[in-house]
Amino acid sequence: MNELIKLISHITRLNCQGKGYEAASKDFEPQDLDVSVVGKSFMVTGANSGIGRATAMAIAKKGGTVHMVCRNKDKAEEAREDIVDRSGNTEVYIHIVDMSETRKVWQFAEAFKKQYPSLNVLINNAGCMVHMRELNAEGLEKNFATNTMGVYILTQTLIPLIQKSRDPRVITVSSGGMLVQKLRVDDLQSEKGYFDGVMVYAQNKRQQVVLTQQWAKANPVIHFSVMHPGWVDTPAVSTSMPQFHQMMGERLRSVEQGADTVVWLALSRAAARTRSGQFFQDRKPVPAHLPLAWTHSSTQEIQSFMTQLETLARIVQSQPDPELNSPLSPSTPQFV
């Protein structure tokens, strides 16, 4: 809990409670979202609840084709029905994928790339906060698998499709919690020391920021951004951080407020005019480090991080499919 309080104190500096949104929104340009995106396609991970659902709803209301990537089929179908009913847009599709299952994420992305001619915008929203150290089928720690490797493999695999689409963008929903974390290239999967799920999550969110910066440099055709939604009253926050949820109470943002900058980054022309690779809050680029912070990484550390992700991705892609080799799956080599 001490670590959580430390995290909250840093986030409070960012003025990201409900009052912060209300103050910031006075500077918003309402016409920024006076757009139609009919004919453009958007993929939203974690789209059946919280920020993801609010984002999918906003895009559907603007006429966009929405690909909802969800883990739970029943919840996804309920969310889709609600989105279609309220938006009047039937171009809303469900894809059942668990973002913690790294190989399946890759298989899904490869299949999507073959099936669909374009993808204008990818929104990496799905995330998790697991408080015990658990491994997925590939031997990856589950927070890292979902928040970092899932985002990495999905985005990296879809980049060829995205970059040939009109006005291509990739938005990743991070967290201001990353401000208290420096990239730990010697312990990406939190094997060393005490396992604190909140801090592991914050480390993953720092990893997402670094990824976005590197993707922006490597893929100038695509507009990349990463953002902090503020602390939002979502099922994920109430489940993963119940004490924090109770303590913040009415100061938590609504899901629509949390989704606002995601939607702005995905739809507005103004967002496309900003420099690629930046960290956003309330429709504005903000520093990815606190003043005088120790959280900056060297070029060598960043290169090490990217190389490790590339290596892990290659291993996952080269492993036999467990469903095709189920009798042998317990002896499949694992890596951590």
Secondary structure as GFF3:
##gff-version 3
##sequence-region A 1 336
A	DSSP	alpha_helix	2	13	.	.	.	ID=ss1
A	DSSP	alpha_helix	18	25	.	.	.	ID=ss2
A	DSSP	three_ten_helix	30	33	.	.	.	ID=ss3
A	DSSP	beta_strand	41	45	.	.	.	ID=ss4
A	DSSP	alpha_helix	50	61	.	.	.	ID=ss5
A	DSSP	beta_strand	65	70	.	.	.	ID=ss6
A	DSSP	alpha_helix	73	87	.	.	.	ID=ss7
A	DSSP	beta_strand	92	96	.	.	.	ID=ss8
A	DSSP	alpha_helix	102	115	.	.	.	ID=ss9
A	DSSP	beta_strand	121	124	.	.	.	ID=ss10
A	DSSP	alpha_helix	142	144	.	.	.	ID=ss11
A	DSSP	pi_helix	145	149	.	.	.	ID=ss12
A	DSSP	alpha_helix	150	163	.	.	.	ID=ss13
A	DSSP	beta_strand	169	173	.	.	.	ID=ss14
A	DSSP	three_ten_helix	176	180	.	.	.	ID=ss15
A	DSSP	alpha_helix	197	218	.	.	.	ID=ss16
A	DSSP	beta_strand	223	227	.	.	.	ID=ss17
A	DSSP	alpha_helix	235	240	.	.	.	ID=ss18
A	DSSP	alpha_helix	242	248	.	.	.	ID=ss19
A	DSSP	three_ten_helix	249	251	.	.	.	ID=ss20
A	DSSP	alpha_helix	255	267	.	.	.	ID=ss21
A	DSSP	alpha_helix	269	272	.	.	.	ID=ss22
A	DSSP	beta_strand	278	281	.	.	.	ID=ss23
A	DSSP	beta_strand	284	285	.	.	.	ID=ss24
A	DSSP	alpha_helix	299	318	.	.	.	ID=ss25
A	DSSP	three_ten_helix	326	331	.	.	.	ID=ss26
###
